[in-house]
Amino acid sequence: MDTIDLADIVPGTTPLVGGKASGLGALLRAGERVPEGFCLTTEA
């Protein structure tokens, strides 16, 4: 998998997507407004 939607990022994916994307995923799960987006994984 080369990309992950921000809405699909969970705490366990931090090594795969990095801290900033993990933080955005946490904000989304908390109900905060975050623009739609995706991130490239470290596998890409």
N, CA, C and O atoms as CSV, one atom per row, in Angstrom:
chain,resi,resn,atom,element,x,y,z
A,1,MET,N,N,0.858,-1.170,0.000
A,1,MET,CA,C,0.000,0.000,0.000
A,1,MET,C,C,0.907,1.237,0.000
A,1,MET,O,O,1.761,1.392,0.873
A,2,ASP,N,N,0.712,2.106,-0.983
A,2,ASP,CA,C,1.556,3.291,-1.096
A,2,ASP,C,C,0.928,4.551,-0.519
A,2,ASP,O,O,1.644,5.487,-0.159
A,3,THR,N,N,-0.390,4.590,-0.425
A,3,THR,CA,C,-1.071,5.749,0.152
A,3,THR,C,C,-2.118,5.281,1.161
A,3,THR,O,O,-2.653,4.177,1.068
A,4,ILE,N,N,-2.390,6.154,2.122
A,4,ILE,CA,C,-3.431,5.894,3.122
A,4,ILE,C,C,-4.229,7.175,3.288
A,4,ILE,O,O,-3.662,8.254,3.452
A,5,ASP,N,N,-5.542,7.049,3.245
A,5,ASP,CA,C,-6.429,8.185,3.478
A,5,ASP,C,C,-6.271,8.631,4.931
A,5,ASP,O,O,-6.134,7.800,5.828
A,6,LEU,N,N,-6.291,9.936,5.158
A,6,LEU,CA,C,-6.127,10.439,6.531
A,6,LEU,C,C,-7.169,9.866,7.482
A,6,LEU,O,O,-6.877,9.631,8.654
A,7,ALA,N,N,-8.372,9.640,6.990
A,7,ALA,CA,C,-9.431,9.101,7.843
A,7,ALA,C,C,-9.161,7.659,8.261
A,7,ALA,O,O,-9.774,7.172,9.211
A,8,ASP,N,N,-8.254,6.968,7.569
A,8,ASP,CA,C,-7.961,5.566,7.868
A,8,ASP,C,C,-6.727,5.386,8.745
A,8,ASP,O,O,-6.332,4.256,9.033
A,9,ILE,N,N,-6.118,6.481,9.170
A,9,ILE,CA,C,-4.907,6.388,9.976
A,9,ILE,C,C,-5.287,6.193,11.443
A,9,ILE,O,O,-6.085,6.943,12.003
A,10,VAL,N,N,-4.696,5.172,12.042
A,10,VAL,CA,C,-4.920,4.852,13.458
A,10,VAL,C,C,-3.565,4.852,14.160
A,10,VAL,O,O,-2.537,4.851,13.482
A,11,PRO,N,N,-3.523,4.854,15.494
A,11,PRO,CA,C,-2.248,4.936,16.196
A,11,PRO,C,C,-1.201,3.904,15.760
A,11,PRO,O,O,-0.009,4.212,15.763
A,12,GLY,N,N,-1.607,2.719,15.394
A,12,GLY,CA,C,-0.659,1.688,14.996
A,12,GLY,C,C,0.028,1.936,13.669
A,12,GLY,O,O,0.999,1.255,13.340
A,13,THR,N,N,-0.458,2.898,12.899
A,13,THR,CA,C,0.137,3.160,11.587
A,13,THR,C,C,1.194,4.260,11.634
A,13,THR,O,O,1.719,4.642,10.588
A,14,THR,N,N,1.516,4.773,12.804
A,14,THR,CA,C,2.505,5.854,12.918
A,14,THR,C,C,3.840,5.520,12.248
A,14,THR,O,O,4.368,6.371,11.532
A,15,PRO,N,N,4.412,4.329,12.440
A,15,PRO,CA,C,5.674,4.036,11.765
A,15,PRO,C,C,5.547,4.054,10.232
A,15,PRO,O,O,6.526,4.287,9.524
A,16,LEU,N,N,4.353,3.810,9.742
A,16,LEU,CA,C,4.117,3.748,8.308
A,16,LEU,C,C,3.862,5.117,7.692
A,16,LEU,O,O,4.172,5.334,6.521
A,17,VAL,N,N,3.291,6.057,8.477
A,17,VAL,CA,C,2.897,7.352,7.916
A,17,VAL,C,C,3.582,8.549,8.567
A,17,VAL,O,O,3.555,9.644,8.006
A,18,GLY,N,N,4.190,8.371,9.728
A,18,GLY,CA,C,4.864,9.469,10.407
A,18,GLY,C,C,3.976,10.154,11.428
A,18,GLY,O,O,2.770,9.914,11.494
A,19,GLY,N,N,4.594,11.005,12.217
A,19,GLY,CA,C,3.916,11.655,13.330
A,19,GLY,C,C,2.877,12.679,12.933
A,19,GLY,O,O,1.812,12.750,13.547
A,20,LYS,N,N,3.166,13.475,11.914
A,20,LYS,CA,C,2.218,14.515,11.523
A,20,LYS,C,C,0.918,13.898,11.003
A,20,LYS,O,O,-0.170,14.317,11.398
A,21,ALA,N,N,1.028,12.912,10.125
A,21,ALA,CA,C,-0.171,12.253,9.596
A,21,ALA,C,C,-0.916,11.531,10.715
A,21,ALA,O,O,-2.146,11.510,10.731
A,22,SER,N,N,-0.180,10.946,11.643
A,22,SER,CA,C,-0.808,10.271,12.775
A,22,SER,C,C,-1.598,11.271,13.620
A,22,SER,O,O,-2.696,10.970,14.090
A,23,GLY,N,N,-1.031,12.458,13.808
A,23,GLY,CA,C,-1.730,13.512,14.549
A,23,GLY,C,C,-2.990,13.966,13.843
A,23,GLY,O,O,-4.013,14.206,14.483
A,24,LEU,N,N,-2.921,14.086,12.526
A,24,LEU,CA,C,-4.119,14.475,11.767
A,24,LEU,C,C,-5.198,13.398,11.870
A,24,LEU,O,O,-6.384,13.706,11.982
A,25,GLY,N,N,-4.779,12.141,11.831
A,25,GLY,CA,C,-5.740,11.044,12.006
A,25,GLY,C,C,-6.397,11.098,13.375
A,25,GLY,O,O,-7.595,10.846,13.501
A,26,ALA,N,N,-5.624,11.424,14.397
A,26,ALA,CA,C,-6.166,11.532,15.753
A,26,ALA,C,C,-7.173,12.679,15.842
A,26,ALA,O,O,-8.210,12.550,16.493
A,27,LEU,N,N,-6.866,13.797,15.189
A,27,LEU,CA,C,-7.810,14.919,15.171
A,27,LEU,C,C,-9.114,14.527,14.491
A,27,LEU,O,O,-10.193,14.884,14.965
A,28,LEU,N,N,-9.023,13.805,13.396
A,28,LEU,CA,C,-10.231,13.344,12.709
A,28,LEU,C,C,-11.065,12.439,13.608
A,28,LEU,O,O,-12.284,12.588,13.681
A,29,ARG,N,N,-10.409,11.495,14.296
A,29,ARG,CA,C,-11.131,10.590,15.194
A,29,ARG,C,C,-11.774,11.342,16.351
A,29,ARG,O,O,-12.791,10.906,16.889
A,30,ALA,N,N,-11.184,12.470,16.735
A,30,ALA,CA,C,-11.730,13.273,17.830
A,30,ALA,C,C,-12.865,14.183,17.360
A,30,ALA,O,O,-13.476,14.885,18.165
A,31,GLY,N,N,-13.142,14.170,16.058
A,31,GLY,CA,C,-14.246,14.970,15.535
A,31,GLY,C,C,-13.853,16.366,15.086
A,31,GLY,O,O,-14.718,17.183,14.769
A,32,GLU,N,N,-12.563,16.647,15.055
A,32,GLU,CA,C,-12.109,17.968,14.614
A,32,GLU,C,C,-12.179,18.070,13.092
A,32,GLU,O,O,-12.167,17.065,12.380
A,33,ARG,N,N,-12.252,19.297,12.622
A,33,ARG,CA,C,-12.291,19.533,11.179
A,33,ARG,C,C,-10.870,19.508,10.616
A,33,ARG,O,O,-10.017,20.303,11.010
A,34,VAL,N,N,-10.639,18.593,9.704
A,34,VAL,CA,C,-9.348,18.452,9.039
A,34,VAL,C,C,-9.640,18.304,7.548
A,34,VAL,O,O,-10.521,17.527,7.180
A,35,PRO,N,N,-8.935,19.020,6.686
A,35,PRO,CA,C,-9.167,18.859,5.244
A,35,PRO,C,C,-8.941,17.415,4.805
A,35,PRO,O,O,-8.102,16.706,5.361
A,36,GLU,N,N,-9.695,17.000,3.810
A,36,GLU,CA,C,-9.503,15.661,3.267
A,36,GLU,C,C,-8.094,15.544,2.718
A,36,GLU,O,O,-7.522,16.523,2.237
A,37,GLY,N,N,-7.544,14.359,2.789
A,37,GLY,CA,C,-6.210,14.172,2.258
A,37,GLY,C,C,-5.733,12.745,2.410
A,37,GLY,O,O,-6.454,11.870,2.888
A,38,PHE,N,N,-4.523,12.540,1.998
A,38,PHE,CA,C,-3.894,11.233,2.088
A,38,PHE,C,C,-2.408,11.452,2.348
A,38,PHE,O,O,-1.913,12.577,2.268
A,39,CYS,N,N,-1.713,10.383,2.655
A,39,CYS,CA,C,-0.275,10.498,2.811
A,39,CYS,C,C,0.389,9.315,2.134
A,39,CYS,O,O,-0.196,8.240,2.001
A,40,LEU,N,N,1.607,9.532,1.717
A,40,LEU,CA,C,2.412,8.453,1.179
A,40,LEU,C,C,3.010,7.679,2.344
A,40,LEU,O,O,3.417,8.268,3.345
A,41,THR,N,N,3.060,6.385,2.214
A,41,THR,CA,C,3.622,5.577,3.284
A,41,THR,C,C,5.137,5.480,3.132
A,41,THR,O,O,5.695,5.833,2.093
A,42,THR,N,N,5.781,5.003,4.167
A,42,THR,CA,C,7.217,4.797,4.092
A,42,THR,C,C,7.555,3.683,3.102
A,42,THR,O,O,8.684,3.606,2.617
A,43,GLU,N,N,6.583,2.821,2.802
A,43,GLU,CA,C,6.786,1.763,1.821
A,43,GLU,C,C,6.876,2.326,0.403
A,43,GLU,O,O,7.499,1.725,-0.472
A,44,ALA,N,N,6.250,3.482,0.183
A,44,ALA,CA,C,6.253,4.086,-1.153
A,44,ALA,C,C,7.654,4.555,-1.479
A,44,ALA,O,O,7.888,5.096,-2.560
